[in-house]
Amino acid sequence: MPALAAKPRGVTLTGLLALAVLVLVGLAAILFWGGVTPLVAVPAWIAVAAPAAAMLGWLKCASPRDRSETGATDGTPPGYKQLFEQVPVATAQIDNEFNVVICNNALRRMFDDVAPGDGVPEGRRLLELVAEEDRDALSEHLANFAAEGGEESSLVVSLANDADHVVSINCGRIAEDGSIILTLIDTTRLTMVEQQVAQSQKMQAVGQLAGGIAHDFNNLLTAMIGFCDLLLQRHRAGDQSFADIMQIKQSANRAARLVRQLLAFSRQQILEPRLLSVTDVLAELSNLLRRLLGERVEMKMVHGRDLGLIKVDQGQLDQVVINLAVNARDAMTKGGDLTISTDRRLVKAPIRAHGEEVAPGDYVTISVRDSGAGISAENLERIFDPFFTTKEVGAGTGLGLSTVYGIVKQTGGFVLVESDGNEKGACFTIFFKRFESQQDDAAVDPESADARRDVTGGGTVFLVEDEDPVRLFSARALRSKGYKVIEARNGEAALELIDSESFDLLITDMVMPKIDGATVIREARRTRHDIPVICISGYAEESVLQEVEAFENVYFLPKPFSLQQLAVKVKEALETDKVAG
């Protein structure tokens, strides 16, 4: 080892101990900060620089140049060689042709992890040890480093035989003979976290865009559905225009279901758990699922008998089924069969699988079975972890199945996964608590039940809505049911009228420019502490809802809504207020 041929000048036992402490502190910082987020990557690299600089400085002291200055001719004491070999920072010296002259155990272990038994790095070209696509960049980087006189620099590359293993090669100095001293820092985990956060931010941005689009569409659909209802009051069944109006309204309702799926994707949907028929929900989704799966996947639905009902938000249930179907499609790269089946299952003893335990009870199950690649035993334990994916880089977010797990658990259900391994497919089974059909028939189809109710009334309603078509329809609908309506076209206009007008009920949009619905509610409650309030919105941001939750006697009506739904909600709020009063 020519670079370690003499005892460096000024090196003491204390100095060696200090060097060892610096190295260990640096590694601890890498392990700690590298597992958090890339936002703290800067302090992590500062921590790395300390032991790396100390190591390079020690190698400099041990160079032939320093030996000639001190006149030392004796061999290297055993302690120095042992320190170099055992220091946990991968370090090497390469000649001017980029061949590895010497290296320590940390560097040997690094390359042995990705290519066991492939030989020690000494004597091999450094370029051979990195991925082929990074070799030109590394060669250019090292040449520039040598040409510029040894200005410290670094380059991130992937290792040969394992493109997912990423290291940062840090060039420290050039020896008299033209060789370069460098250290290699494993940044695989840090790079992975950076990619995960970048992907999460991208998905958040896409979700916000989808939520904004859905909100605007809900305003348009509210007006379309509402004005259809107003026309239907004048054109009854048998009228020449009745069928045309109904066709428009049905198309608008189908559009509303699509918008609900956009809101489910953006996680800004209004949650309305209610009793649903699984068979009906899957029937509505079937056409969309077939388009998503494509022609190479054959989908089949099998429904059990006496299923009963489940209590869940329909938008969330749609998202669960869509995510599982898309995940199954991606597992069948060459096409295959997808079977979605429903059944009633009475669990008498707890079912335990992969850390999940299904409590005894009466359940409705939804199973999604595919004939794809299957899931290995080691991946089954992590299949619901956020950001965990077995797909290629860029082909998956790692959020689909974790979203399924979160939604199912939020509704009080359970999700189990079974797979016999590679090429044997997988089956995801969801357990929802079963409700009897006769428990709440109205909850299955609330609009049909509401249609039989008398929704006429009296009193004064203060309506605040910044979308003109929605406000115009809502005002006309309420007046047709016997209410007096005071209109405000935005939050600012509402604040000007609140103190001067007398009213029995406040209806306000939650998302408006400048002054939002929460501000209007607070101002109204300042002088009218018990005034009932109905909040309407295409979606509701969490911060706004938290402010409203502090108030009592507050109701929510999600857009799009029909004339009947609006009238029912208004009468419910006023009658509840009278009973409470």
C-alpha positions in Angstrom: 0.0 0.0 0.0 2.2 2.9 -1.2 -0.3 5.5 0.0 0.1 4.3 3.5 3.8 3.6 3.6 4.8 5.9 6.4 3.4 7.3 9.7 1.8 10.7 8.9 3.3 13.7 10.5 1.4 15.0 13.5 -0.9 12.0 13.8 -1.6 11.0 17.4 -3.8 8.4 19.2 -6.2 11.2 20.1 -6.4 12.3 16.5 -7.3 8.7 15.4 -10.0 8.5 18.0 -11.4 11.9 16.9 -11.4 10.6 13.3 -13.3 7.5 14.3 -15.9 9.5 16.3 -16.4 11.9 13.3 -17.0 8.9 11.0 -19.5 7.3 13.3 -21.4 10.5 13.8 -21.5 11.1 10.1 -22.9 7.6 9.5 -25.5 8.1 12.2 -26.6 11.3 10.6 -27.0 9.6 7.2 -29.1 6.8 8.7 -31.2 9.3 10.7 -31.7 12.0 8.1 -31.8 9.8 5.1 -35.0 8.1 6.4 -36.9 11.3 7.0 -37.3 13.5 4.0 -35.1 15.1 1.3 -35.9 18.5 2.8 -33.3 17.8 5.4 -30.8 16.4 2.9 -28.6 19.4 3.3 -27.7 18.8 7.0 -27.3 15.2 6.1 -24.6 16.0 3.5 -22.9 18.4 6.0 -22.7 15.4 8.4 -21.3 13.2 5.6 -18.7 15.8 4.7 -17.2 15.8 8.1 -16.0 12.2 8.3 -15.3 12.2 4.5 -13.1 15.2 4.7 -11.3 13.8 7.8 -10.7 10.5 5.9 -9.4 12.3 2.8 -7.2 14.5 5.0 -5.7 11.4 6.7 -5.0 9.8 3.3 -3.3 13.1 2.3 -1.1 12.9 5.4 -0.2 9.3 4.4 0.7 10.1 0.8 4.3 9.7 -0.6 4.6 13.4 -0.7 4.3 13.7 3.1 6.6 10.8 3.6 9.3 12.6 1.6 8.8 15.7 3.6 9.2 14.0 6.9 12.0 11.7 5.7 10.2 8.6 7.2 11.3 5.3 5.7 9.7 2.8 8.1 6.7 0.7 7.3 3.1 1.7 8.2 2.2 0.8 11.8 -0.5 -1.8 11.9 -3.0 0.5 13.6 -3.2 2.8 10.6 -3.9 0.0 8.1 -6.5 -1.4 10.5 -8.2 1.9 10.8 -8.3 2.4 7.0 -9.7 -1.1 6.5 -12.4 -0.8 9.2 -13.5 2.8 8.8 -17.3 2.6 7.8 -17.0 5.1 4.9 -16.3 3.4 1.5 -12.9 4.9 0.4 -10.6 4.1 -2.6 -7.7 5.5 -4.5 -7.8 5.3 -8.3 -5.0 5.9 -10.8 -5.1 8.2 -13.8 -6.7 5.4 -15.9 -9.5 5.1 -13.3 -8.3 1.7 -12.0 -8.8 1.0 -8.3 -5.4 0.9 -6.6 -6.5 0.4 -3.0 -9.8 0.4 -1.2 -11.2 -0.5 2.3 -13.6 -3.1 3.5 -16.6 -0.8 3.4 -16.2 -0.4 -0.4 -15.7 -4.1 -0.9 -18.9 -4.8 1.0 -20.8 -2.2 -1.0 -20.0 -3.9 -4.3 -20.3 -7.4 -2.9 -23.9 -6.7 -1.9 -24.9 -6.1 -5.5 -22.5 -8.6 -7.1 -21.5 -11.3 -4.6 -18.4 -13.3 -5.5 -17.7 -11.0 -8.5 -14.2 -10.3 -7.3 -12.7 -7.5 -5.2 -12.6 -4.0 -6.7 -8.8 -3.7 -6.6 -7.3 -3.8 -10.0 -10.6 -3.2 -11.8 -11.7 0.0 -13.6 -14.1 2.1 -11.5 -16.2 2.5 -14.6 -16.9 -1.2 -14.6 -18.4 -1.1 -11.2 -21.2 1.4 -12.1 -24.2 1.0 -14.3 -23.5 1.2 -18.0 -25.7 4.3 -18.6 -23.7 6.2 -16.0 -20.2 5.3 -17.2 -19.8 8.1 -19.7 -20.9 10.7 -17.2 -18.5 9.3 -14.5 -15.6 9.2 -17.0 -16.2 12.8 -17.9 -16.7 13.8 -14.3 -13.3 12.3 -13.2 -11.5 13.8 -16.2 -12.9 17.2 -15.4 -11.9 16.8 -11.8 -8.3 16.0 -12.7 -8.1 18.8 -15.3 -9.4 21.4 -12.8 -6.7 20.6 -10.3 -8.7 18.7 -7.8 -11.7 20.9 -6.8 -13.9 18.8 -4.6 -17.0 17.5 -6.4 -19.5 14.6 -6.4 -21.6 12.6 -8.8 -24.6 10.3 -8.1 -24.5 7.0 -10.1 -26.1 3.6 -10.0 -24.1 0.4 -9.4 -23.6 -2.3 -11.9 -26.0 -5.3 -11.6 -28.4 -3.2 -9.5 -29.7 0.0 -11.0 -31.7 0.7 -7.8 -28.5 0.8 -5.7 -27.4 4.5 -5.9 -24.2 6.0 -4.5 -22.6 9.4 -4.5 -19.0 9.4 -5.6 -17.1 12.2 -3.9 -13.7 13.2 -5.3 -11.4 14.7 -2.7 -7.9 15.3 -4.0 -5.2 14.3 -6.5 -2.0 12.7 -5.4 1.4 13.5 -6.9 1.2 10.5 -9.2 -2.1 11.7 -10.6 -4.2 9.2 -8.7 -7.5 10.4 -7.2 -8.8 9.8 -3.6 -12.5 9.3 -3.4 -15.3 8.2 -1.1 -18.6 6.5 -2.0 -21.7 7.3 0.1 -24.7 5.0 -0.3 -27.7 7.3 -1.1 -30.2 4.6 -2.1 -32.6 5.3 0.7 -32.3 9.0 0.4 -32.9 8.9 -3.4 -35.9 6.6 -2.8 -37.4 9.0 -0.3 -36.8 11.9 -2.7 -38.7 10.1 -5.5 -41.5 9.1 -3.1 -42.0 12.7 -1.9 -41.8 14.0 -5.5 -44.4 11.5 -6.6 -46.6 12.3 -3.6 -46.4 16.0 -4.4 -47.3 15.3 -8.1 -50.3 13.2 -7.0 -51.4 16.0 -4.6 -51.2 18.5 -7.4 -53.2 16.3 -9.7 -55.7 15.7 -6.9 -56.1 19.4 -6.3 -56.7 20.0 -10.0 -59.2 17.1 -10.1 -61.0 18.6 -7.0 -61.1 22.0 -8.6 -62.6 20.7 -11.8 -65.1 18.6 -9.9 -66.2 21.6 -7.9 -66.8 23.7 -11.0 -68.7 20.8 -12.7 -70.9 20.4 -9.6 -72.0 24.0 -9.9 -72.9 23.4 -13.5 -74.7 20.1 -12.8 -76.7 21.7 -9.9 -78.1 24.3 -12.3 -78.8 21.6 -15.0 -80.6 19.3 -12.6 -82.4 22.1 -10.8 -83.8 23.7 -13.9 -84.9 20.3 -15.2 -86.9 19.9 -12.0 -88.4 23.3 -12.5 -89.4 22.3 -16.1 -90.9 19.1 -14.8 -93.2 21.0 -12.6 -94.9 22.4 -15.7 -94.4 19.3 -18.0 -95.9 16.3 -16.3 -95.7 12.7 -17.5 -97.5 12.4 -20.8 -96.5 15.8 -21.9 -94.6 15.9 -25.2 -91.5 17.4 -23.6 -91.5 15.2 -20.5 -89.3 12.4 -22.0 -86.7 15.0 -23.3 -86.4 16.7 -19.9 -86.0 13.4 -18.1 -83.3 12.4 -20.5 -81.4 15.6 -19.8 -81.8 15.0 -16.0 -80.6 11.4 -16.2 -77.6 12.4 -18.2 -76.8 15.1 -15.6 -77.1 12.5 -12.8 -74.7 10.2 -14.6 -72.3 13.1 -15.0 -72.6 13.7 -11.2 -71.5 10.2 -10.5 -68.4 10.7 -12.7 -67.6 13.9 -10.8 -68.0 12.0 -7.5 -65.2 9.7 -8.7 -63.0 12.7 -9.4 -63.6 14.0 -5.9 -62.8 10.5 -4.5 -59.5 10.6 -6.4 -58.7 14.0 -4.9 -59.9 12.9 -1.5 -62.1 16.0 -1.3 -65.4 14.2 -1.5 -68.2 14.9 0.9 -68.6 11.8 3.0 -72.2 10.6 3.3 -72.3 7.1 4.7 -75.7 5.5 4.0 -77.2 2.1 3.4 -76.4 0.8 0.0 -77.0 -2.3 -2.1 -73.6 -3.7 -3.2 -75.2 -5.2 -6.3 -76.6 -1.8 -7.4 -73.3 0.0 -6.9 -71.3 -2.6 -8.9 -73.9 -2.5 -11.6 -73.4 1.3 -12.0 -69.6 0.8 -12.0 -69.5 -2.1 -14.5 -69.3 0.0 -17.7 -66.6 2.3 -16.3 -64.6 -0.8 -15.0 -64.7 -2.4 -18.5 -63.3 0.7 -20.1 -60.5 0.8 -17.5 -59.6 -2.8 -17.8 -59.4 -2.8 -21.6 -60.1 -5.6 -24.1 -57.4 -8.0 -22.9 -59.0 -8.5 -19.5 -62.3 -10.3 -19.3 -64.4 -9.2 -16.3 -67.1 -11.3 -14.7 -69.4 -10.4 -11.8 -71.0 -13.0 -9.6 -73.5 -11.9 -7.0 -74.6 -13.9 -3.9 -78.1 -14.1 -2.5 -79.7 -12.4 0.5 -76.8 -9.9 0.7 -78.5 -7.2 2.6 -77.1 -3.7 2.7 -73.8 -2.1 3.8 -73.3 1.4 5.3 -70.6 3.3 3.4 -70.1 6.5 1.4 -70.7 5.5 -2.3 -67.9 7.6 -3.6 -65.4 5.9 -1.3 -66.8 2.4 -2.2 -66.4 3.3 -5.9 -62.8 4.2 -5.3 -62.1 1.0 -3.5 -63.5 -1.2 -6.3 -61.7 0.9 -9.0 -58.4 0.7 -7.3 -58.6 -3.0 -6.8 -59.6 -3.6 -10.4 -56.8 -1.4 -11.8 -54.3 -3.1 -9.6 -55.5 -6.5 -10.9 -55.3 -5.3 -14.5 -51.7 -4.2 -14.0 -50.8 -7.6 -12.6 -52.1 -9.2 -15.8 -49.7 -7.8 -18.3 -50.7 -10.3 -21.0 -54.4 -10.2 -20.2 -56.5 -12.6 -18.1 -59.7 -13.0 -16.1 -61.0 -10.7 -13.4 -63.9 -11.9 -11.2 -65.7 -9.6 -8.8 -68.0 -11.5 -6.5 -70.3 -10.6 -3.6 -71.5 -12.9 -0.8 -72.9 -12.9 2.6 -70.5 -14.4 5.2 -71.2 -15.2 8.8 -67.9 -15.1 10.8 -68.2 -17.2 14.0 -64.5 -17.1 15.0 -61.9 -14.4 14.4 -60.1 -14.6 11.1 -56.4 -13.7 11.3 -54.2 -13.1 8.3 -51.1 -11.0 7.7 -51.7 -8.8 10.8 -55.4 -8.3 10.1 -58.1 -9.8 12.3 -61.8 -10.0 11.2 -64.0 -9.9 14.3 -67.0 -12.3 14.5 -70.2 -10.9 12.9 -72.4 -10.9 9.9 -70.7 -9.4 6.8 -71.2 -8.6 3.2 -68.0 -9.5 1.2 -66.7 -8.1 -2.0 -63.9 -10.3 -3.6 -61.7 -9.2 -6.5 -59.8 -12.1 -8.0 -57.4 -12.0 -10.9 -55.3 -14.5 -12.8 -52.2 -12.4 -12.8 -48.6 -12.6 -11.5 -49.6 -13.1 -7.9 -47.9 -11.7 -4.8 -44.8 -13.3 -3.2 -44.9 -14.2 0.5 -42.5 -11.4 1.5 -44.5 -8.8 -0.3 -47.8 -9.8 1.3 -46.7 -8.4 4.6 -46.1 -4.9 3.0 -48.8 -4.9 0.3 -50.8 -2.1 2.0 -47.8 0.1 3.0 -47.9 3.6 1.5 -45.6 4.0 -1.4 -44.8 0.3 -1.6 -45.1 -1.0 -5.1 -43.7 -3.9 -7.1 -44.2 -2.1 -10.4 -41.4 -0.6 -12.4 -40.1 2.9 -11.6 -42.7 5.4 -12.8 -45.4 2.8 -13.4 -47.1 3.0 -10.0 -47.5 5.4 -7.1 -47.7 2.9 -4.3 -50.8 4.6 -3.0 -53.6 2.6 -4.6 -53.8 -0.3 -2.2 -52.9 1.8 0.9 -55.9 4.0 -0.1 -58.1 0.9 -0.3 -57.0 -0.1 3.2 -57.5 3.3 4.7 -61.1 3.7 3.3 -62.1 0.2 4.4 -60.8 0.7 7.9 -62.4 4.1 8.1 -65.8 2.6 7.4 -65.3 -0.1 10.1 -64.6 -2.9 7.6 -61.7 -5.3 7.0 -59.6 -6.3 3.9 -57.7 -9.5 3.4 -55.4 -10.6 0.6 -54.6 -14.1 -0.5 -52.0 -15.3 -3.1 -50.2 -18.6 -3.6 -47.2 -16.9 -5.1 -45.9 -16.1 -8.6 -48.2 -16.6 -11.6 -51.1 -17.9 -9.5 -53.1 -14.7 -9.1 -54.3 -12.9 -6.1 -57.7 -12.3 -4.3 -58.6 -9.3 -2.2 -61.7 -9.7 0.0 -63.4 -6.8 1.7 -65.7 -7.3 4.7 -68.4 -4.8 5.4 -70.9 -5.0 8.3 -74.3 -6.3 7.0 -77.5 -4.4 7.6 -81.0 -5.9 7.1 -82.9 -4.4 4.1 -85.9 -3.5 6.3 -83.9 -1.5 8.8 -83.9 1.6 6.7 -85.4 1.2 3.2 -85.5 4.9 2.8 -81.7 5.2 3.1 -81.2 3.0 0.1 -83.0 5.4 -2.2 -83.5 8.7 -0.3 -84.7 10.6 -3.3 -87.6 8.2 -3.9 -88.6 8.4 -0.3 -88.3 12.2 -0.2 -90.5 12.5 -3.3 -93.4 11.3 -1.2 -92.9 14.0 1.5 -94.7 17.3 1.8 -91.9 19.8 1.4 -93.9 23.0 1.3 -93.3 25.4 4.1 -93.1 29.0 5.2 -90.5 31.4 6.6 -87.7 33.5 5.3 -84.5 32.0 3.9 -81.3 34.0 3.4 -79.5 32.5 0.4 -75.8 33.2 -0.2 -74.3 31.8 -3.5 -71.7 33.2 -5.8 -72.7 31.1 -8.8 -75.6 32.9 -10.5 -77.3 29.8 -12.1 -77.2 27.9 -8.8 -78.6 30.9 -6.8 -81.3 31.6 -9.4 -82.5 28.0 -9.4 -82.4 27.7 -5.6 -84.3 30.9 -5.1 -87.0 29.9 -7.6 -87.3 26.4 -6.1 -87.7 27.7 -2.6 -90.3 30.3 -3.6 -92.3 27.6 -5.4 -92.5 25.8 -2.1 -93.8 28.8 -0.1 -90.6 30.4 1.3 -89.6 34.0 1.1 -86.0 34.3 -0.2 -83.4 37.0 0.4 -80.5 36.6 -2.1 -76.8 37.6 -1.7 -74.5 37.1 -4.7 -71.3 36.7 -2.6 -69.9 36.8 0.9 -69.4 40.6 0.9 -73.0 41.3 -0.1 -74.2 38.8 2.6 -72.3 40.7 5.3 -74.0 44.0 4.3 -77.4 42.4 4.6 -77.1 40.2 7.6 -77.7 43.0 10.2 -80.5 44.7 8.3 -82.6 41.6 7.3 -84.7 39.3 9.4 -84.6 35.6 8.4 -85.3 32.1 9.8 -82.6 30.1 8.0 -79.2 30.7 6.4 -78.1 28.8 3.3 -74.6 29.6 2.2 -72.0 28.2 -0.2 -68.8 27.2 1.6 -66.3 28.2 -1.1 -66.5 31.8 -2.3 -63.9 34.4 -3.2 -62.7 36.8 -0.6 -65.3 36.0 2.1 -66.1 32.3 2.4 -69.1 30.6 3.9 -67.5 30.0 7.3 -67.1 33.8 7.7 -70.7 34.4 6.8 -71.9 31.8 9.3 -69.8 33.3 12.1 -71.2 36.8 11.4 -74.7 35.5 11.4 -74.3 33.6 14.6 -72.8 36.8 16.3 -76.3 38.2 16.7 -78.5 35.1 16.0 -76.9 32.4 18.1 -79.4 29.6 17.3 -80.1 30.4 13.6 -80.1 27.1 11.6 -77.6 26.9 8.8 -77.3 24.8 5.6 -73.9 24.6 4.0 -73.7 23.8 0.3 -70.6 23.0 -1.6 -69.2 20.9 -4.5 -66.5 19.9 -2.0 -65.5 21.1 1.4 -61.9 21.7 2.4 -61.0 20.3 5.7 -60.0 23.7 7.2 -63.4 25.2 6.4 -65.3 22.2 7.8 -63.3 22.4 11.0 -64.4 26.0 11.5 -68.0 25.1 10.9 -67.9 22.0 13.2 -67.7 24.3 16.2 -71.3 25.4 15.6 -74.5 23.5 16.4 -77.6 23.2 14.3 -75.5 23.2 11.0 -76.6 20.9 8.1 -74.8 20.0 4.9 -76.1 19.7 1.4 -73.6 18.5 -1.2 -73.8 19.7 -4.8 -75.2 18.8 -7.2 -78.7 18.7 -5.5 -82.2 18.5 -6.9 -85.2 20.7 -6.2 -86.6 18.0 -3.9 -83.4 17.5 -2.0 -83.1 21.2 -1.4 -86.7 21.5 -0.2 -86.4 18.5 2.1 -83.2 19.8 3.7 -84.7 23.2 4.3 -87.9 21.8 5.9 -85.8 19.5 8.0 -83.6 22.3 9.3 -86.6 24.6 10.1 -88.7 21.8 11.8 -85.7 20.7 13.9 -85.2 24.3 15.0 -88.8 24.6 16.0 -88.7 21.4 18.1 -85.4 22.5 19.7 -86.9 26.0 20.4 
